[in-house]
Amino acid sequence: MGGRPVNRSSRWTWRYEGYDPARERLVEALCTLGNGRFATRGSAPECRADAVHYPGTYLAGCYDRRTSLVDGRAVDNEDLVNLPNWTLLRYRCLPEDRPAGEWLTPDSGRLRHHDVRLDLRSGVLVRTLYFRDDEGRGLRVGHTRFVHMGDPASAAQLTTFHAYGWSGEIEVESVLDGDVVNAGVERYHHLEGRHLTGHRTEVRPGGVAGLSCRTRSPGHVVAMAVRTDTGPARRTRTTATSTGTVQVYRLPVARGRPARVVKTLALRTSLDRPSGEPLTAALDAVAHAPAFPRLRAAHEAAWRRLWDEGELRVPGEAGRVLLLHVFHLLQTLSPHTADLDVGVPARGLHGEAYRGHVFWDELFVLPYLGLHFPEVARSLLLYRHRRLPAAREAARRAGRRGAMFPWQSGGSGEEETQRLHLNPRSGRWLPDHSHLQRHVGSAVAYNVWKYVRATGDHGFLHREGAEILLETARYWAGSAVRDPELGRYRLRGVVGPDEYHDAYPGAPDPGIDDNAYTNVTAAWVLARGLDLMAELPAARCAELRERFDLHDEELALWDDVSRRLHLPFHGGVVSQFEGFGELAELDWEAYRARYGDIRRLDRILEAEGDTVNRYQASKQADTLMLGYLFRPEELAALFARLGHRLDDEIWRATVEYYLRRTSHGSTLSSLVHGWVLARMQGPGAWRYCEEALLADVADIQGGTTGEGIHLGAMAGTVDLVERGITGLEAGPDGLRVDPVDLRELPRFAFTLCCGGHRGVRVRVLPGRLAVRVPAGPGGPLALVLPGGRRCGVLPGQERWFRL
């Protein structure tokens, strides 16, 4: 793919040959293993956290709140907690009649070979090392690890030792290490990172050791128990420290007589249902856990079932990267997630960037889940519904009615966006106004509506979904201020998806006015709220009217605001916000020549004593996000409702205008631009699609992937193929398909759920489309093809269509 440094291997294998300390954090993130409940980074078992290595295990929804002193101010932060390290395994050689060797790690001078292989089909990570000393004595070490996709509370790691040219013993320390902190992101080093306290250990016969600890606030209890089995079997000498356990073994090795160590993990927490005493439960579970081969077989069977429902076949290197993206999506949000109270962590369960918070990335993730794992999509929407009281309280504190969802959410649903952020270029702490991105509420409401259209889950829409949608509409109607001079309503003091522009130049207060994306999506929410009130069963409608004190006068206001929100234009294009066209033009070429990578233009300008607020420059897609959410006819209808014409000429001019003024400082930016250009059949679409595909695997966003993957971009690239290029949309009238020609992806296939059928297979070829519905109960799957052609595919049938 464009000569990018993507490792070459088979379709199902992600491989890194050789050891490079500079890329180790990236390898750890991209080789993370998880099951939707917890995940463990793909770190070397030999190493504790240091400047090169960062082992980490993260439990979905396990946050802790600490207070830090930042730039002289007390700052509260809620973080996804780094849990005890269960993978740590130290070893050294004890040759016969010779002194003990050094503890071996990938950083040892004796390392001669290093190989990491991630099997995407089975969810198994294999790391192989070969050490040789100056006298030619060798030791080959192989680690095989998985986080169980069938049993969401277990994991296992097998280590084998092969001796070459010597015999003796291997001394092994199997460690359960609770002396860990959150320190995986350098720019957070000013923040308090010690989240675990109250460590308690227990040792049982049979190589079983356990550790429990708790977070400080709100005090979640986490317990890990490890059973260490060796071959040949040896008794352990166990030491309990104040923060963990160490089990020591001496295992005989010789050429042809390898030794092995298996660590089997059981994880229990106070968040589990039903509740119990976590440490006792973990110790009991691990003591009776099956042997490694049986555990692995059950784990791989669970992955096979997932791939059956999440199949994606795209040829070439693009297809291999897309498989990796699906893999990490399913490790973060699997069917196990449906049983949890968690949202979409923007950086997965793969690291500590963004402190594990939930942003609007579900906007890019839920479309895939709705088509493949609708029960998971529903659970993520219920996460938002459970935090509706917090959103109502936030709106009340802001002097508004309805619900104001936070830009960054965690455990409680309160606003977790930091009020200060560090510019690494200048070293200065600056005010952070990104909490003014109120458009996140529209994203939540949009996800509700689109989920129901894709799945037909009207029960959810009429219950929880209605409450989310109506309370969001109420917030927008109450936030809009009528401008008598314009004769329109305005939304002032916000920040758009662009994120660069958080104030007008020289203005005393933060925020900009009438962000086009914010206003259009607010109008859409208000219109859908009115549609919902007309659609609801009479009894439910009456109940909601009484419960929310909804009167005809307020609904009339919703209608008025949805038709008369102000939309700014300049020079024949849609303005990103009021006054955007009056800002100065930036000398883009000069900055590229001076700095090369200018994705984070805001940091560059601030370090120069300037501000991006003065320029027509965007970090990422903002106005063009409208082309991502809405089909051209939908967008034109929205603009018409607001009293404006949006034809192909105006939209093309708008796209070209912002293409020249966007620095793509977010992984989502290339994704959205690729989507919009592909649907427009615009030139250069593949360049942006390829950038989105490579954002994490080539670490092109400033080297931050090692801090955690970008889950929205990963899911979005898969969705780009399944919905963007195919023009696919599941709705009440069936499955709409309207493919565009993208020559770089001439053929592909995937499965989805639609119309009550699971495992519907769609194949796209140049000029042709095939749809196969698996045999089973139910009626035909309705299709709507280009030009409005309607047809059906019966269960057990595959039909081909010319496009």
C-alpha positions in Angstrom: 0.0 0.0 0.0 1.9 3.0 -1.3 5.2 1.6 0.0 4.2 2.3 3.6 6.1 0.3 6.3 3.4 -2.3 6.8 4.8 -5.7 7.7 4.3 -8.4 5.1 2.8 -11.7 6.0 -0.2 -13.9 5.4 -3.8 -12.5 5.3 -4.5 -13.6 8.9 -1.1 -13.0 10.4 0.3 -9.7 11.7 4.1 -10.1 12.1 7.0 -8.0 13.3 10.5 -9.5 12.6 13.4 -8.2 14.5 13.5 -6.2 17.7 13.3 -2.4 17.5 13.0 -0.6 20.9 11.7 2.5 19.1 8.6 0.7 17.8 8.0 -1.6 20.8 5.1 0.5 22.1 3.4 0.4 18.7 3.9 -3.4 18.6 2.4 -3.7 22.1 -0.7 -1.7 21.1 -1.3 -3.4 17.8 -0.8 -6.9 19.4 -3.1 -6.2 22.3 -5.4 -9.1 23.1 -8.9 -8.7 24.5 -12.4 -10.1 24.7 -14.7 -7.0 25.2 -14.4 -7.2 29.0 -10.7 -6.8 29.5 -7.6 -6.5 27.4 -3.8 -7.0 27.8 -1.2 -5.2 25.7 1.1 -7.3 23.6 4.1 -6.6 25.8 7.1 -8.8 26.3 6.5 -11.0 29.4 10.1 -10.4 30.5 9.7 -6.7 31.1 8.2 -4.3 33.6 7.2 -0.8 32.5 10.1 1.4 31.5 11.1 3.8 28.8 10.7 1.1 26.1 8.1 -1.4 27.4 4.6 -0.7 28.8 2.7 -3.8 29.9 -0.9 -2.9 30.7 -4.2 -4.7 31.4 -7.5 -2.7 31.3 -11.0 -3.6 32.4 -13.8 -2.1 30.5 -15.5 0.6 32.6 -13.0 0.5 35.5 -12.2 4.1 36.1 -10.7 5.9 39.1 -10.7 9.6 40.0 -7.7 11.4 41.4 -6.7 15.0 42.0 -3.5 16.3 40.6 -1.7 19.6 41.0 -1.3 21.0 37.5 0.3 24.5 36.9 -0.6 25.5 40.4 -4.2 24.3 40.1 -6.0 21.3 41.6 -7.4 19.2 38.7 -9.6 16.2 38.9 -9.2 13.5 36.3 -10.9 10.1 35.9 -8.8 7.5 34.3 -9.2 4.0 32.9 -7.0 2.1 35.4 -3.9 0.1 34.5 -4.5 -3.2 36.4 -1.8 -5.5 37.9 0.5 -7.2 35.4 -0.3 -10.9 35.3 2.0 -11.7 32.3 5.4 -11.0 34.0 7.8 -13.9 33.7 11.5 -13.5 34.5 14.1 -16.2 33.7 17.8 -16.9 33.5 20.0 -19.8 32.6 21.8 -21.9 35.3 24.3 -24.0 33.2 25.9 -26.9 35.0 29.1 -26.0 36.8 28.8 -22.3 35.8 27.5 -19.2 37.6 24.0 -18.1 37.0 23.5 -15.9 33.9 21.7 -12.6 33.6 18.0 -12.2 33.6 17.1 -12.2 29.9 14.9 -9.7 28.1 14.6 -8.5 24.6 17.0 -5.7 25.5 19.8 -8.2 26.4 23.0 -8.0 24.4 22.6 -11.8 23.8 19.4 -11.5 21.8 20.0 -12.8 18.3 16.5 -13.3 16.9 13.1 -11.8 17.8 9.8 -12.4 16.1 6.2 -11.4 17.0 3.2 -13.0 15.3 -0.4 -12.1 15.9 -2.9 -14.7 14.5 -6.0 -12.7 13.8 -8.2 -15.7 13.0 -7.6 -17.3 16.4 -6.7 -14.3 18.6 -3.3 -15.8 19.7 -0.1 -13.9 20.1 3.2 -15.7 19.7 6.5 -14.0 20.6 9.8 -15.9 19.9 13.3 -14.9 21.1 16.6 -16.6 20.6 19.6 -15.8 22.9 23.2 -16.9 22.4 26.2 -16.2 24.5 29.8 -15.7 23.4 30.5 -19.4 23.8 27.7 -20.4 21.4 25.2 -21.6 24.0 21.7 -20.8 22.9 18.3 -20.5 24.4 15.1 -20.3 22.4 12.1 -18.9 24.2 8.5 -18.9 22.9 5.6 -17.2 24.5 2.0 -18.0 23.4 -0.7 -15.8 24.9 -4.5 -15.4 24.5 -7.2 -13.5 26.3 -10.2 -15.9 26.2 -12.9 -14.9 23.9 -15.2 -17.6 25.2 -14.7 -17.0 28.9 -14.5 -13.2 29.5 -12.8 -13.7 32.8 -9.8 -15.7 31.8 -6.5 -15.6 29.9 -3.4 -17.8 29.6 0.2 -17.6 28.6 2.5 -20.6 27.7 6.3 -20.2 27.7 8.6 -22.8 26.4 12.4 -23.0 26.8 14.7 -24.9 24.4 18.4 -25.2 25.2 21.1 -25.5 22.5 24.7 -26.5 23.2 24.3 -26.7 27.0 22.3 -28.4 29.8 21.4 -27.3 33.3 18.4 -25.4 34.7 16.2 -22.4 34.0 15.3 -20.3 37.0 11.9 -18.8 36.4 10.0 -16.2 38.4 6.2 -16.2 37.7 5.2 -12.8 39.0 1.8 -11.2 39.8 2.8 -7.6 39.9 0.4 -5.1 41.6 3.0 -2.3 41.8 1.8 -0.6 38.7 0.7 3.0 37.9 -0.8 4.8 34.9 2.3 6.1 33.2 1.7 5.1 29.5 1.3 8.6 28.1 4.3 11.0 28.6 2.3 14.2 28.4 0.2 13.0 31.4 3.2 12.6 33.6 2.1 15.6 35.7 -1.2 13.8 36.6 -1.5 11.5 39.5 -1.1 8.0 38.2 -1.3 5.7 41.3 -4.8 4.3 41.3 -4.5 1.0 43.1 -4.4 0.6 46.9 -5.3 -2.0 49.5 -3.3 -4.8 48.0 -3.9 -8.2 49.5 -2.3 -11.5 48.5 -3.2 -15.2 49.1 -1.3 -18.3 48.1 -2.8 -21.8 47.7 -1.4 -25.2 46.9 -1.0 -26.2 43.3 0.9 -23.1 42.2 -2.1 -20.8 42.8 -1.5 -17.2 43.8 -3.9 -14.4 44.1 -3.9 -10.6 44.5 -6.7 -8.2 45.2 -6.6 -4.4 45.3 -9.0 -1.6 44.8 -9.3 1.7 43.1 -9.4 4.8 45.3 -12.6 6.4 44.0 -15.1 4.9 43.7 -13.3 1.9 45.1 -13.8 -0.9 42.6 -12.2 -4.2 43.9 -10.1 -6.1 41.3 -8.8 -9.6 42.0 -6.4 -11.6 39.8 -5.5 -15.2 40.5 -2.8 -17.0 38.5 -2.1 -20.7 38.4 1.4 -21.5 37.3 2.0 -25.0 35.9 5.4 -26.3 34.8 6.7 -29.1 32.7 8.4 -31.0 34.1 6.4 -30.4 37.2 8.3 -28.8 40.0 7.3 -27.4 43.4 7.3 -23.6 43.8 8.9 -21.3 46.3 6.4 -18.5 46.7 7.0 -15.1 48.2 4.3 -12.6 48.9 5.3 -9.0 48.7 3.3 -5.9 49.7 1.9 -5.6 46.2 2.0 -9.0 44.6 3.4 -12.5 44.5 6.6 -14.2 43.1 6.6 -17.9 42.4 10.1 -19.3 41.8 10.9 -22.5 39.8 14.0 -24.3 38.7 13.4 -26.3 35.6 15.9 -28.8 34.0 16.6 -28.2 30.3 18.9 -29.9 27.8 19.0 -30.3 24.0 15.8 -32.2 23.1 14.4 -31.7 26.6 12.5 -28.4 26.7 10.8 -26.9 29.7 7.5 -25.1 29.8 5.6 -22.7 32.1 1.9 -22.0 31.8 0.3 -19.0 33.6 -3.5 -19.2 33.7 -5.4 -16.1 34.8 -8.8 -15.7 36.4 -10.1 -12.1 36.8 -12.9 -11.2 39.2 -14.1 -7.7 40.2 -16.7 -6.0 42.4 -18.4 -4.9 39.1 -19.3 -8.5 38.3 -22.9 -9.7 38.4 -23.8 -11.5 40.6 -21.4 -9.9 43.1 -19.2 -11.9 45.4 -15.8 -11.7 47.1 -13.6 -11.2 44.1 -10.3 -12.7 45.4 -12.0 -15.9 46.7 -13.9 -16.2 43.4 -10.7 -15.7 41.3 -8.7 -18.2 43.3 -11.5 -20.9 43.1 -11.9 -20.3 39.4 -8.3 -20.5 38.4 -7.7 -23.6 40.6 -10.3 -25.5 38.5 -9.5 -23.9 35.1 -8.8 -26.4 32.3 -5.3 -27.0 31.0 -3.8 -24.8 28.4 -4.8 -26.9 25.3 -8.5 -27.1 26.2 -8.6 -23.4 27.1 -7.0 -22.5 23.8 -9.4 -24.7 21.8 -12.4 -23.1 23.4 -11.0 -19.7 22.8 -10.3 -20.3 19.1 -13.8 -21.8 18.7 -15.3 -18.5 20.0 -13.2 -16.5 17.6 -14.4 -18.7 14.7 -18.0 -17.8 15.6 -17.2 -14.1 15.7 -15.6 -14.2 12.3 -18.6 -16.0 10.8 -20.7 -13.0 11.8 -18.1 -10.4 11.1 -16.7 -11.7 7.8 -14.9 -9.2 5.6 -13.0 -10.3 2.5 -11.1 -7.6 0.6 -8.2 -8.5 -1.6 -4.7 -7.3 -1.2 -2.9 -5.3 1.6 -6.0 -3.2 2.2 -7.9 -6.3 3.1 -5.2 -7.4 5.5 -5.3 -4.1 7.3 -9.1 -4.1 7.4 -9.0 -7.6 9.1 -6.7 -6.1 11.7 -9.2 -3.3 12.3 -12.1 -5.7 12.7 -10.0 -7.8 15.1 -9.3 -4.8 17.4 -12.9 -3.6 17.2 -14.2 -7.0 18.3 -11.6 -7.3 21.1 -12.8 -3.9 22.5 -16.5 -4.4 21.8 -17.5 -8.1 21.6 -20.7 -9.8 22.5 -19.5 -9.9 26.1 -19.8 -6.1 26.1 -23.5 -6.4 25.8 -23.5 -7.6 29.5 -21.6 -4.5 30.7 -22.3 -0.9 31.4 -19.7 0.6 29.2 -19.4 3.0 26.3 -17.0 3.2 23.3 -13.5 4.0 24.5 -11.9 6.2 21.8 -8.5 4.5 22.1 -9.9 1.0 22.8 -8.7 -1.0 25.7 -5.2 -0.8 24.3 -3.6 2.0 26.3 -4.1 5.1 28.4 -4.4 7.9 25.8 -7.5 10.1 26.3 -7.5 8.4 29.8 -9.9 5.7 28.4 -12.7 8.2 27.9 -15.8 7.9 25.7 -16.1 10.7 23.1 -18.3 10.7 20.0 -16.5 7.8 18.4 -19.5 5.6 18.6 -20.7 7.6 15.6 -18.1 5.7 13.6 -18.4 2.4 15.4 -22.1 1.7 15.9 -22.9 1.4 12.1 -20.6 -1.7 11.9 -22.0 -3.1 15.1 -25.6 -2.5 14.1 -25.1 -4.5 11.0 -23.2 -7.4 12.6 -23.7 -7.4 16.4 -26.9 -5.4 17.1 -27.0 -6.5 20.7 -23.7 -4.9 21.3 -24.8 -1.6 19.6 -27.9 -1.6 21.8 -25.8 -2.0 25.0 -23.6 1.0 24.0 -26.7 3.1 23.6 -28.0 1.9 27.0 -24.7 3.2 28.4 -25.8 6.7 27.3 -29.3 6.2 28.6 -28.1 5.3 32.0 -26.2 8.5 32.1 -29.2 10.6 31.0 -29.7 11.9 34.6 -26.1 13.2 34.6 -26.7 14.9 31.2 -29.9 16.5 32.5 -28.1 17.8 35.5 -25.4 19.2 33.3 -28.0 21.0 31.2 -29.6 22.4 34.3 -26.3 23.7 35.6 -25.9 25.4 32.3 -29.3 27.0 32.5 -30.8 24.7 29.9 -33.6 22.1 29.8 -33.2 18.7 28.4 -30.0 16.7 28.3 -26.4 18.0 27.6 -24.2 15.0 27.0 -20.5 15.5 27.9 -17.8 15.7 25.3 -15.7 13.2 27.4 -17.6 10.6 29.4 -16.3 7.9 31.8 -17.9 6.0 34.6 -20.4 8.6 36.0 -21.4 10.4 32.8 -20.2 13.7 34.1 -18.1 15.9 31.9 -14.5 14.5 32.1 -12.9 16.9 29.6 -9.8 18.4 31.1 -9.8 22.2 31.6 -6.1 22.5 30.9 -4.0 20.8 28.3 -0.3 20.7 27.6 1.3 21.8 24.4 4.3 19.5 24.1 5.9 21.9 21.6 5.8 25.0 23.9 5.7 23.3 27.3 2.8 25.5 28.2 -0.5 24.6 29.9 -3.4 26.1 28.1 -7.1 26.4 28.7 -9.0 23.6 27.1 -12.4 24.5 25.8 -13.2 21.3 23.9 -16.0 20.6 26.4 -18.0 23.1 24.3 -18.4 20.5 21.6 -22.1 20.2 22.3 -22.6 18.4 19.0 -21.9 15.2 20.8 -25.6 15.1 21.9 -26.6 15.1 18.3 -24.3 12.2 17.7 -25.9 10.2 20.5 -29.4 10.9 19.1 -28.3 10.1 15.6 -27.0 6.8 16.7 -30.3 6.0 18.4 -32.2 6.7 15.2 -29.9 4.9 12.9 -29.7 1.9 15.1 -33.5 1.5 15.1 -33.7 1.9 11.3 -31.0 -0.7 10.8 -32.4 -3.3 13.3 -36.1 -2.5 13.6 -35.8 -2.4 17.4 -38.8 -0.1 17.9 -39.1 -1.3 21.5 -35.9 0.4 22.2 -36.9 3.5 20.3 -40.2 3.8 22.1 -38.6 3.4 25.5 -34.9 4.4 26.2 -34.3 5.8 22.7 -37.3 8.1 22.9 -36.0 9.6 26.2 -32.6 10.2 24.7 -33.9 11.7 21.5 -36.5 14.0 23.1 -34.3 15.3 25.8 -31.6 16.1 23.3 -34.1 17.9 21.1 -35.3 19.9 24.2 -31.7 20.9 24.9 -31.2 22.3 21.4 -34.5 24.2 21.3 -33.7 25.8 24.6 -30.2 26.7 23.6 -31.2 28.4 20.4 -31.4 32.2 20.7 -33.6 34.2 18.3 -31.8 37.0 16.5 -34.4 39.6 15.5 -32.2 41.2 12.9 -31.7 37.9 11.1 -35.1 36.6 11.9 -33.4 33.3 12.7 -32.2 31.3 15.7 -28.6 31.0 16.6 -26.4 28.6 18.6 -23.6 30.6 20.2 -20.5 29.8 22.1 -19.9 26.3 20.8 -16.9 24.4 19.4 -17.3 22.3 16.2 -15.8 19.0 15.3 -12.8 20.9 13.9 -11.6 21.6 17.5 -9.0 24.1 16.4 -11.3 27.1 16.6 -12.4 27.6 20.2 -12.8 31.4 20.2 -12.8 34.4 17.9 -9.5 36.2 17.6 -9.1 38.5 20.6 -12.5 37.6 22.1 -12.7 37.5 25.9 -14.9 34.4 26.0 -14.5 31.0 24.4 -16.7 29.5 21.7 -17.7 30.4 18.2 -21.2 31.0 16.8 -23.4 29.0 14.4 -21.1 26.1 13.5 -22.7 24.7 10.4 -22.3 21.0 11.5 -23.7 21.7 15.0 -26.7 23.7 13.6 -27.7 21.3 10.9 -27.5 18.2 13.2 -29.4 20.1 15.9 -32.1 20.9 13.3 -32.1 17.2 12.3 -32.6 16.1 16.0 -35.5 18.5 16.4 -37.2 17.2 13.3 -36.7 13.6 14.4 -38.1 14.4 17.8 -41.2 15.7 16.2 -41.4 12.6 13.9 -41.0 10.4 17.0 -43.9 12.1 18.9 -46.1 11.5 15.9 -45.1 7.9 15.6 -45.3 6.8 19.3 -48.2 4.8 20.5 -50.8 7.1 22.1 -50.3 5.8 25.6 -46.5 6.1 25.5 -46.8 9.6 23.9 -49.1 10.7 26.7 -46.8 9.3 29.3 -43.7 11.1 27.9 -45.7 14.4 27.6 -46.7 14.2 31.2 -43.3 13.0 32.5 -41.3 15.6 30.6 -43.9 18.3 30.8 -44.0 18.6 27.0 -46.7 20.9 25.8 -47.9 21.9 22.3 -46.2 25.3 22.7 -42.8 23.6 23.2 -43.2 21.3 20.3 -44.2 24.2 18.1 -40.9 25.9 19.2 -39.0 22.7 18.1 -40.6 22.9 14.7 -39.8 26.6 14.4 -36.2 26.2 15.4 -35.7 23.2 13.2 -36.7 25.4 10.2 -35.0 28.7 11.1 -31.6 27.9 12.6 -29.0 30.2 11.0 -26.7 28.7 8.5 -23.7 30.9 7.4 -22.4 31.0 3.9 -19.5 32.9 2.2 -18.2 32.9 -1.3 -20.7 30.4 -2.5 -19.8 27.7 0.1 -21.1 26.7 3.5 -19.2 28.5 6.2 -17.8 26.3 8.9 -19.1 28.9 11.4 -20.2 32.5 11.3 -17.2 34.6 10.4 -14.9 31.8 9.1 -14.6 33.3 5.7 -13.3 36.6 7.3 -10.3 34.9 8.9 -6.9 35.2 7.5 -5.6 32.7 4.9 -2.7 30.6 6.1 0.5 30.1 4.0 0.2 26.3 4.0 3.2 25.7 1.8 5.4 27.8 4.0 4.4 25.9 7.1 4.8 22.5 5.4 8.3 23.6 4.2 9.2 24.7 7.7 7.8 21.9 9.7 7.0 19.0 7.4 4.2 17.4 9.4 1.7 20.1 10.2 -1.2 17.9 11.4 -1.1 19.5 14.8 -1.0 23.0 13.4 -2.6 24.4 16.5 0.5 23.4 18.6 2.9 24.8 16.0 1.2 28.2 15.9 0.8 28.4 19.7 4.5 27.6 20.1 5.2 30.5 17.7 3.1 32.9 19.9 0.2 32.8 17.3 -3.2 31.1 17.4 -5.0 29.0 14.9 -8.1 30.9 15.7 -6.9 33.6 13.3 -6.9 31.4 10.3 -9.1 29.5 7.8 -7.6 26.2 8.9 -9.3 23.1 10.2 -7.8 20.2 12.2 -10.3 17.7 10.7 -13.5 17.4 8.8 -16.1 19.7 10.2 -18.6 20.9 7.7 -17.8 17.9 5.5 -19.0 15.6 8.4 -22.5 16.4 7.1 -21.6 14.5 3.9 -20.6 11.5 6.1 -23.8 11.4 8.1 -26.3 12.2 5.4 -26.8 11.0 1.8 -26.9 13.9 -0.8 -30.7 13.9 -1.0 -31.0 13.8 2.8 -28.6 16.7 3.2 -30.4 18.7 0.5 -33.7 18.2 2.3 -32.2 19.3 5.6 -30.9 22.5 4.0 -34.3 23.1 2.3 -36.0 22.7 5.6 -33.7 25.5 6.9 -34.5 27.6 3.8 -31.3 27.1 1.8 -30.5 25.4 -1.5 -27.7 22.8 -1.4 -27.2 21.4 -4.9 -24.3 19.4 -6.3 -22.5 22.5 -7.4 -22.5 24.2 -4.0 -21.6 21.0 -2.2 -18.7 20.3 -4.6 -17.4 23.8 -4.1 -17.7 23.4 -0.3 -15.8 20.1 -0.4 -13.0 21.6 -2.5 -12.8 24.6 -0.3 -12.2 22.7 2.9 -9.9 20.1 1.3 -7.4 22.9 0.8 -7.7 24.2 4.4 -7.6 21.0 6.5 -4.4 19.7 8.3 -5.9 16.3 9.1 -4.8 16.4 12.7 -7.2 13.5 13.5 -7.3 10.0 12.2 -11.0 10.6 11.6 -10.3 13.4 9.1 -8.9 11.2 6.3 -11.7 8.7 6.9 -14.4 11.3 6.4 -12.7 12.9 3.4 -12.2 9.5 1.8 -15.9 8.7 2.4 -17.2 12.0 1.0 -14.9 11.9 -2.1 -15.7 8.3 -2.8 -19.4 8.9 -2.8 -18.9 12.0 -5.0 -16.7 10.0 -7.3 -14.2 12.8 -6.6 -10.5 12.6 -7.5 -8.1 11.6 -4.9 -10.6 9.6 -2.8 -8.2 6.6 -2.4 -5.4 8.8 -1.1 -7.6 9.7 1.9 -8.9 6.1 2.3 -5.4 4.8 2.4 -4.3 7.3 5.0 -7.2 6.2 7.2 -6.2 2.6 6.7 -2.6 3.3 7.6 -3.2 5.7 10.4 -2.5 3.2 13.2 -0.5 0.5 11.5 2.0 3.0 10.2 1.6 5.3 13.2 1.3 8.4 11.0 -0.5 10.5 13.6 2.6 11.7 15.5 3.6 8.4 17.0 0.6 8.1 19.4 -0.7 4.6 18.4 1.5 3.1 21.1 -0.7 4.9 23.6 -3.8 3.2 22.3 -5.4 2.5 18.9 -7.9 4.9 17.3 -11.0 2.8 17.5 -13.3 5.2 15.6 -10.9 5.3 12.6 -10.5 1.5 12.6 -14.2 0.8 12.7 -14.8 3.7 10.2 -12.5 2.2 7.6 -14.5 -1.1 7.7 -17.7 0.9 7.5 -16.2 2.8 4.5 -16.1 -0.5 2.6 -19.4 -2.0 3.9 -21.6 1.1 3.7 -19.6 3.9 2.1 -18.5 2.3 -1.1 -21.6 0.1 -1.4 -24.0 2.9 -0.5 -25.6 0.3 1.7 -28.3 1.3 4.3 -30.6 -1.0 6.2 -34.0 0.5 6.8 -37.7 -0.2 7.1 -38.0 -0.8 3.3 -35.2 -3.3 3.3 -31.6 -3.2 2.3 -30.6 -0.2 0.0 -27.5 -0.7 -2.1 -26.0 1.8 -4.5 -22.3 1.1 -5.0 -19.8 3.6 -6.4 -16.8 2.6 -8.5 -13.6 2.7 -6.5 -11.0 1.0 -8.7 -8.6 0.4 -5.9 -11.2 -1.9 -4.3 -12.9 -3.6 -7.3 -14.3 -6.6 -5.4 -15.1 -7.5 -1.8 -17.5 -9.4 0.3 -19.0 -9.3 3.8 -21.7 -10.6 6.0 -24.3 -8.7 8.0 -27.6 -8.9 9.9 -30.7 -7.5 8.2 -34.4 -8.0 8.0 -34.4 -10.6 10.8 -31.7 -12.7 9.0 -28.2 -13.2 10.4 -25.3 -14.1 8.1 -26.6 -12.3 4.9 -23.6 -12.3 2.5 -23.0 -9.4 0.1 -20.5 -9.7 -2.7 -19.6 -6.6 -4.8 -17.8 -7.0 -8.1 -17.4 -4.5 -11.0 -20.8 -3.9 -12.3 -22.4 -6.7 -10.3 -23.8 -7.5 -6.9 -24.7 -10.8 -5.2 -26.8 -11.2 -2.1 -27.2 -14.6 -0.3 -29.6 -15.1 2.5 -29.0 -18.2 4.6 -31.6 -20.8 4.9 -33.9 -20.4 7.8 -37.3 -19.1 9.0 -38.6 -15.7 7.9 -39.6 -14.1 4.7 -37.5 -12.7 1.8 -35.0 -10.0 2.3 -36.2 -6.9 0.5 -33.6 -5.1 -1.6 -33.7 -1.6 -3.1 -31.2 -1.3 -6.0 -30.0 1.8 -7.9 -32.8 3.6 -9.6 -35.3 2.4 -7.1 -35.5 -1.1 -8.4 -37.1 -3.4 -5.8 -36.7 -7.1 -5.4 -36.3 -9.8 -2.8 -34.0 -12.7 -1.9 -35.5 -15.8 -0.3 -33.9 -17.7 2.6 -31.5 -20.2 1.2 -31.1 -18.3 -2.1 -28.3 -16.2 -3.7 -29.2 -13.7 -6.4 -26.9 -11.8 -8.8 -27.8 -8.3 -10.0 -26.3 -6.0 -12.7 -25.7 -2.5 -11.6 
